[in-house]
Amino acid sequence: MTKKAPTTAATQALDRLGVPYVPHPYEHDAFVEGYGLEAARELGAPPERVFKTLVVEADGRLTVAVVPVSAMLDLKSLAAVVGAKRAVMAPPDVAERKTGYVVGGISPLGQRTRLPLVLDATAQDFDTIYVSGGRRGFDIELTGADLLTATGGRLAAIGVPK
């Protein structure tokens, strides 16, 4: 049975902007903790093409880092890109409160508080990438360029292989 694509703040934002995307709902396993790898498996996509959304505190300012689920975020590189001396992962409750999404379903799109966004440069290796659609069990496929346009983000090398 095909799961119906939900309407989320992320899809509403893309619809308002007229940005094309393909919704990809899938059955989320509540016992899985590796949300990104679960998404890659369920979508049948390589983990390098499925991106996770991380909220980071850089010198007291929040920013969003979007990196492949096959990689780790290089906090030093991100700090340098945003002009900060130091960057650390934001506490989950702060990430949820500022974005309006739950951990494991944080989308880079349609966030409650629009935060600066940095997309890992590997996104340009693919015609399209997958990002969270704003719920666990729901990803959106779009071009990296469209993600940057929709978020006002920038591209930089911020991921390192696991």
C-alpha positions as CSV (number, residue, x, y, z in Angstrom):
1,M,0.0,0.0,0.0
2,T,1.4,3.4,-0.9
3,K,1.4,5.9,1.9
4,K,-0.2,9.3,1.1
5,A,2.2,12.2,1.2
6,P,1.4,14.6,4.1
7,T,1.1,18.3,3.9
8,T,3.8,19.9,6.1
9,A,5.2,23.3,6.6
10,A,8.1,22.2,4.3
11,T,5.7,21.2,1.4
12,Q,3.7,24.4,2.0
13,A,6.8,26.5,1.8
14,L,7.9,24.8,-1.5
15,D,4.4,25.2,-2.9
16,R,4.3,28.9,-2.1
17,L,7.6,29.4,-3.8
18,G,6.7,27.3,-6.8
19,V,9.7,25.0,-6.3
20,P,9.3,21.6,-7.8
21,Y,9.7,18.6,-5.6
22,V,8.7,14.9,-5.3
23,P,7.2,13.7,-2.0
24,H,8.4,10.4,-0.7
25,P,6.4,9.0,2.3
26,Y,7.5,5.7,3.8
27,E,6.6,3.6,6.8
28,H,8.8,4.8,9.7
29,D,9.8,2.2,12.3
30,A,9.4,3.8,15.7
31,F,12.2,1.7,17.1
32,V,14.8,2.9,14.6
33,E,17.2,5.6,15.9
34,G,19.2,6.1,12.7
35,Y,16.5,8.2,10.9
36,G,18.7,9.1,8.0
37,L,19.9,5.6,7.3
38,E,16.4,4.3,7.6
39,A,15.2,6.9,5.1
40,A,18.0,5.9,2.6
41,R,17.0,2.2,3.0
42,E,13.3,2.8,2.6
43,L,13.8,5.1,-0.4
44,G,16.2,2.7,-2.0
45,A,18.7,5.6,-2.4
46,P,22.4,5.7,-1.6
47,P,23.1,7.3,1.8
48,E,25.3,9.9,0.0
49,R,22.2,11.2,-1.7
50,V,20.0,11.4,1.4
51,F,20.8,14.5,3.6
52,K,20.2,15.0,7.3
53,T,19.3,18.4,8.8
54,L,21.3,19.4,11.9
55,V,20.8,22.4,14.1
56,V,24.1,23.9,15.3
57,E,25.0,26.6,17.7
58,A,27.9,28.7,16.3
59,D,29.2,31.4,18.7
60,G,25.7,31.5,20.3
61,R,23.9,31.8,16.9
62,L,21.8,28.9,15.5
63,T,22.4,27.7,12.0
64,V,21.3,24.7,10.0
65,A,23.8,22.2,8.5
66,V,22.6,19.8,5.8
67,V,24.9,16.9,5.2
68,P,24.7,13.4,3.7
69,V,23.6,10.7,6.2
70,S,26.8,8.8,5.1
71,A,28.9,11.7,6.5
72,M,29.5,13.5,9.8
73,L,29.3,17.2,10.2
74,D,32.7,18.9,10.5
75,L,31.9,21.5,13.1
76,K,35.2,23.4,12.6
77,S,34.5,23.8,8.9
78,L,30.9,24.9,9.6
79,A,32.2,27.4,12.1
80,A,34.6,28.9,9.6
81,V,31.9,29.1,6.9
82,V,29.5,31.1,9.2
83,G,32.3,33.2,10.6
84,A,32.3,31.7,14.1
85,K,35.2,30.6,16.3
86,R,33.4,27.5,17.6
87,A,30.3,25.4,16.7
88,V,28.5,22.7,18.8
89,M,25.4,20.7,18.2
90,A,22.3,22.5,19.5
91,P,20.4,20.7,22.3
92,P,17.5,18.6,20.7
93,D,14.8,20.7,22.6
94,V,16.3,23.9,21.2
95,A,16.4,22.4,17.7
96,E,12.7,21.3,18.0
97,R,11.5,24.6,19.4
98,K,13.3,26.8,16.8
99,T,12.4,24.7,13.8
100,G,8.9,23.5,14.8
101,Y,9.8,19.9,13.9
102,V,10.7,16.9,16.0
103,V,14.2,15.4,15.9
104,G,14.3,12.8,13.1
105,G,11.9,14.9,11.1
106,I,13.6,18.3,11.1
107,S,13.3,19.7,7.6
108,P,15.6,22.4,6.2
109,L,12.4,24.0,4.8
110,G,9.4,25.7,6.4
111,Q,11.0,26.1,9.8
112,R,9.2,28.1,12.5
113,T,12.3,30.4,12.8
114,R,14.2,30.7,9.6
115,L,17.8,29.9,10.4
116,P,20.9,30.4,8.1
117,L,21.5,27.2,6.2
118,V,24.7,25.6,4.8
119,L,24.4,22.7,2.4
120,D,27.3,20.3,2.0
121,A,29.0,20.7,-1.3
122,T,28.5,17.0,-2.2
123,A,24.9,17.9,-3.0
124,Q,26.0,19.1,-6.4
125,D,27.2,15.6,-7.2
126,F,23.6,14.5,-7.7
127,D,20.8,15.7,-10.0
128,T,18.4,15.6,-7.0
129,I,18.8,15.0,-3.2
130,Y,16.5,13.9,-0.5
131,V,15.8,15.9,2.7
132,S,13.3,15.5,5.5
133,G,9.8,16.6,4.6
134,G,9.1,17.6,8.1
135,R,8.0,14.3,9.6
136,R,9.6,11.0,10.4
137,G,8.8,8.8,7.5
138,F,8.6,11.6,4.9
139,D,11.3,12.9,2.6
140,I,11.3,15.4,-0.2
141,E,13.3,15.0,-3.4
142,L,14.5,18.2,-5.0
143,T,17.6,19.7,-6.6
144,G,20.3,21.1,-4.3
145,A,20.0,24.4,-6.2
146,D,16.3,24.6,-5.5
147,L,17.0,23.9,-1.8
148,L,19.4,26.7,-1.7
149,T,17.0,29.0,-3.5
150,A,14.1,28.1,-1.2
151,T,16.2,28.6,2.0
152,G,18.6,31.4,1.0
153,G,21.3,29.0,2.0
154,R,24.8,28.5,0.8
155,L,27.0,25.6,-0.4
156,A,30.2,24.6,1.4
157,A,32.3,21.6,2.2
158,I,31.1,20.8,5.7
159,G,30.8,17.0,5.7
160,V,33.5,14.4,6.4
161,P,33.1,10.7,5.7
162,K,32.2,8.5,8.7
